[in-house]
Amino acid sequence: MTIQKPVRQTSTASSSDIDRVINAGSPPPASMATPAVEKDIKFQMVISPELCQSIDDARKPTKTSRRSWLLQAAQEKLEREGKLR
């Protein structure tokens, strides 16, 4: 038995169909791209156990997390000093 190459069929797709398939995964042009969104900056912070205890004592009546309490405190300080944009 001999092996034969498969017979190629001629394409009946239009050029617009071919372009649609080729460009299906392409990103949009720069003029149509959505504006870049600023990402939050993440970092670790090391504080003394005494300062941590003071923060915990101050935040417990409001039942807020340390993170939220620290962000709120920093925002209030910057607003008082007129440095918040």
C-alpha positions, 0 to 999 in steps of 0.5 A, a space after each residue: 500500500 502506498 501513502 498519498 498526500 492528502 488533497 488540498 481543498 481550495 478555500 472558499 473564505 472571503 478575504 474579510 473572513 480571513 482578516 477577521 481570523 488573523 486579527 481576532 487575537 490582536 490587541 486594539 490599536 493604541 488610539 482605542 486602548 483603555 487608559 492605564 490605571 495606576 496600581 497600588 504600591 505594596 510594601 512591608 513595614 516593621 514597627 516596634 511592639 510598643 508602637 503596635 500595642 499603642 495602635 491596637 489600643 487606639 483602633 480597638 474602639 472603632 473595630 478597624 484593621 491595623 491597615 485601615 487605621 494606619 491609612 486613615 491616620 496617614 491621610 488625616 495627618 497629610 490633610 492637616 498639613 495641607 500636603 494631600 493632593 
